Amino acid sequence: MLKRKLAVVAIGFLCYVSQAMSFNPRDYSNSENVATCKAYKRLPEPEIVEIAIRYANINPSGERGIIMVHGWPSLWSSWSNQIEEFKNDFHLIVPDLRGFGHSTHSGDPRSSGNMGDMVADLVCVLEHAKVAKAICMGHDWGSQICYEAARMRPDIFTAVIGAVVPYIPTAGPFVPVRQLVSAFPRLTYQLYFDSKLDAAVAELDKDIRRTIRATLRTVDSPPPDAYLRSADSFLDAWSHVDEIPPVPFFSPEEEDYFVERYRFQGFKYSTNMFHALSRQELPTISFDPSESFDFTQNRHASWELAHKQGNFTIPVPALAVHPLHDPVADWNVAAKLLKTADFVPNLTTKFLEGAHWVHIENPVEFNGIVREWLRNLDEKDSSSKQERDSRMTDEL
């Protein structure tokens, strides 16, 4: 019996690997849709503009929806393994976020990409896809966007699956990144993006393939130890390497697709999430002399928005999947420091071998965790419905 079970598992794994290896983003060109969304542009003068959010609309006849939200520097196609796993069971809505790939931006990356803006984009995409409610699955910054979506609009975002980054509550005082780098030194690169945006973008855009390869690494093919620790360069830690090896978990077609998509508008408008300063802090920071600042940047604006709204708790079920070997940070320690569990009362946390791109590095295990959690969620929902029906019958 055990041999038979092992054989079934082995066959399933081989079929899965074969399926994942054959993924080509261009095969989904017929599934690509464009949602025209209203966006608030705050500089140089406040105005409402239209942006185009491109998304893959997969299995639109599926009864339940999952919207998959990537992080940085990523694209919709980084969800390839999850698309292949869930496409027959769910309606999948998989966007490129504003400023990524071919999704346009309002033109103001420092202050027109806060969490309110990003959540509004997701709502716009769901409306365009005619989806009333969806589970939000995010990776990296996409996880935080999903948590914020559920915090702001639990009527639409009914559950959260967050890969890597835990929920970052905003209940306390605003904490700038520079106050975190002593505990998490590999967040230093975010200071570079924030204070020297033009220089950072020029470095990232110079060789897009090198930038992508430098960033998307695994436990078995890690970046140099000095990577992400500089406030003056993103790629200097790789300067001793003439040609960075290909992305370990991408096929050549997937890597080429990433490079092609980022060539459309470069990295500038993908940096929404890294801009964090408040008006009070701006005069104390040295910026590129060509840049002018008279506004609250995205991360501080997100904090302000949550405080104005006055709610900091995630009221829907949530699954957090933390990798055990992320070079960026120990996210389990971060979650404890942030007291994440206090603000997510219905939280399940799982740990998985892998680095920052754990859902691509170990997709079978990641998808297995997600499937089990979704199954348990369905069982709880079914049990709750039965209890409600029973109470109604008793009352009658």
KAJO-V807323 format. One record per run of one state. SS is the DSSP state (H for helix, E for strand, L for the rest). FROM is the first residue (numbers start at 1). TO is the last residue. If there is no record, write none. Layout:
SS_FROM_TO, SS_FROM_TO
This chain:
L_1_1, H_2_21, L_22_24, H_25_31, E_32_41, L_42_46, E_47_58, L_59_64, E_65_69, L_70_75, H_76_86, L_87_90, E_91_95, L_96_114, H_115_128, L_129_133, E_134_139, L_140_140, H_141_152, L_153_156, E_157_163, L_164_176, H_177_179, L_180_184, H_185_195, L_196_196, H_197_206, L_207_207, H_208_215, L_216_235, H_236_238, L_239_251, H_252_263, L_264_267, H_268_270, L_271_271, H_272_274, L_275_278, H_279_282, L_283_297, H_298_309, L_310_316, E_317_323, L_324_330, H_331_338, L_339_339, H_340_343, L_344_346, E_347_352, L_353_357, H_358_361, L_362_362, H_363_395, L_396_396
